[in-house]
Amino acid sequence: MLALTHASCLHVRIQAAYLPQILPLAGKTLEIGGYRVTVGTPDVAALVPSASLYSRLVTIKGFMQPDEFLDAANRQLQLLGIRAAASLVQQQDKVRANQDSETGTRSPVLRRTLRIRDKEIVGFALRVEGLTADESIRLQEAGIGGRRKFGCGIFLPDRT
């Protein structure tokens, strides 16, 4: 169950050619799981190139340890023709460090989980720096990893 407020918003990332298909949703009230949600007026914005992109959660099946995950993420970037390297996002002091349930050790990187039904999916926050404008748009369009329908592997310009 999501807790929506008046400040909540829905972002839909689609190709411009599909815009006419979703515009009719503006102002409509949808019933989702027995709850009514009203779709507001859309703001249309094109992807903007940025030398540094961030994803709060990237999941890559079979890679749950930081080092192996990072290697797999960099391989996926190479497959997209992106020469910039990814890095794991470090924990900030104000963020409670993740603790490994098996070893009891704390991770210095942002390790996040996503629960889908009875499965817990492990992923990491990822930053890619040193991108060209073309690489930046390509990564924003394609993303990396899996579970894209759940918001994983989607990159936005880094605000840090």
C-alpha positions in Angstrom: 0.0 0.0 0.0 1.4 3.4 -1.0 0.8 6.4 1.2 -0.1 9.2 -1.2 -0.4 12.8 -0.3 -1.4 16.0 -2.2 2.3 16.4 -3.0 2.6 12.9 -4.5 3.1 12.7 -8.2 3.2 10.1 -10.9 6.1 10.2 -13.4 5.7 8.3 -16.7 8.7 7.9 -18.8 7.7 7.1 -22.4 8.8 7.9 -25.9 7.3 11.1 -27.3 5.4 9.1 -29.9 3.2 7.5 -27.1 2.3 10.8 -25.5 -1.1 11.1 -27.3 -2.1 7.7 -25.8 -1.7 8.8 -22.2 -2.9 12.5 -22.5 -6.5 11.4 -22.2 -5.8 10.3 -18.6 -5.4 13.9 -17.5 -8.1 14.8 -15.0 -9.5 11.3 -14.9 -10.1 9.5 -11.6 -8.8 5.9 -11.5 -9.8 3.2 -9.1 -6.8 1.2 -8.0 -7.2 -1.5 -5.4 -10.5 0.0 -4.2 -9.0 3.5 -3.8 -9.7 6.5 -6.0 -6.8 8.4 -7.5 -7.1 11.5 -9.7 -4.6 12.1 -12.4 -3.5 15.7 -12.7 -2.5 17.8 -15.7 0.8 16.5 -17.2 4.1 18.3 -17.4 6.0 17.1 -20.4 9.8 17.3 -20.2 12.5 15.8 -22.3 15.4 13.9 -20.9 18.3 16.2 -20.1 21.9 15.1 -20.5 24.0 15.2 -17.3 27.6 14.2 -16.7 26.6 12.4 -13.6 23.5 10.1 -13.2 22.1 8.4 -10.1 19.7 5.5 -9.5 18.4 4.9 -6.0 18.1 1.2 -6.6 19.6 -1.1 -9.2 19.0 -4.8 -9.1 20.9 -7.4 -11.1 19.8 -11.0 -10.7 22.3 -13.2 -9.0 24.5 -10.3 -7.7 23.9 -9.4 -4.1 27.5 -8.6 -2.9 28.8 -5.1 -3.6 32.0 -6.0 -5.5 30.4 -8.6 -7.8 27.4 -6.3 -8.3 29.6 -3.4 -9.3 31.4 -5.5 -11.8 28.1 -6.7 -13.3 26.8 -3.1 -13.5 29.9 -2.0 -15.3 29.6 -4.8 -17.8 26.0 -3.7 -18.5 27.2 -0.2 -19.1 29.8 -1.5 -21.6 27.1 -3.4 -23.4 25.3 0.0 -23.9 28.5 1.5 -25.3 29.0 3.6 -22.2 32.7 4.1 -21.2 32.0 5.9 -17.9 32.3 3.6 -14.8 29.6 3.1 -12.2 30.3 3.4 -8.4 28.4 2.3 -5.4 26.9 5.2 -3.3 28.5 5.4 0.1 26.4 5.6 3.3 26.0 9.0 4.8 26.4 9.5 8.5 22.7 10.4 8.9 21.7 7.2 7.1 21.6 4.1 9.3 24.2 1.7 8.0 22.8 -1.6 6.5 23.7 -4.6 8.6 24.3 -8.0 7.0 22.0 -10.5 8.8 24.5 -13.4 8.3 27.8 -11.7 9.3 26.5 -8.8 11.5 28.8 -6.4 9.7 27.7 -3.0 8.4 28.0 -2.1 4.8 29.6 1.2 3.8 27.4 1.4 0.7 23.7 2.0 0.3 22.3 -1.5 -0.1 18.5 -1.5 -0.6 15.9 -4.2 -0.8 12.6 -4.4 -2.6 9.9 -6.9 -1.5 7.7 -8.4 -4.2 5.2 -10.8 -2.8 7.2 -13.2 -0.7 10.6 -12.4 -2.3 13.2 -9.9 -1.1 15.2 -8.4 -4.0 18.6 -7.0 -3.1 20.1 -4.0 -5.0 22.3 -1.0 -4.5 22.2 2.7 -5.1 24.5 3.5 -8.1 26.2 6.6 -9.5 27.7 6.9 -13.0 30.0 9.9 -13.5 32.0 11.2 -16.5 29.2 10.6 -19.0 29.1 12.3 -22.4 25.8 13.9 -23.4 25.1 11.0 -25.7 25.9 8.4 -23.1 23.8 10.2 -20.5 20.7 10.1 -22.7 21.3 6.5 -23.6 21.6 5.4 -20.0 18.5 7.4 -19.0 16.5 5.8 -21.9 17.7 2.2 -21.3 18.6 1.9 -17.6 20.5 -1.1 -16.4 19.5 -4.2 -14.3 16.1 -5.6 -13.8 12.8 -4.8 -12.2 12.3 -1.6 -14.2 8.5 -1.8 -13.8 9.1 -1.5 -10.1 11.3 1.6 -10.5 14.7 -0.1 -10.3 17.6 0.8 -12.6 16.1 4.1 -13.7 18.7 6.9 -13.8 18.1 10.6 -13.1 20.6 13.5 -13.1 22.6 13.4 -9.9 21.8 16.3 -7.5 24.9 16.0 -5.3 
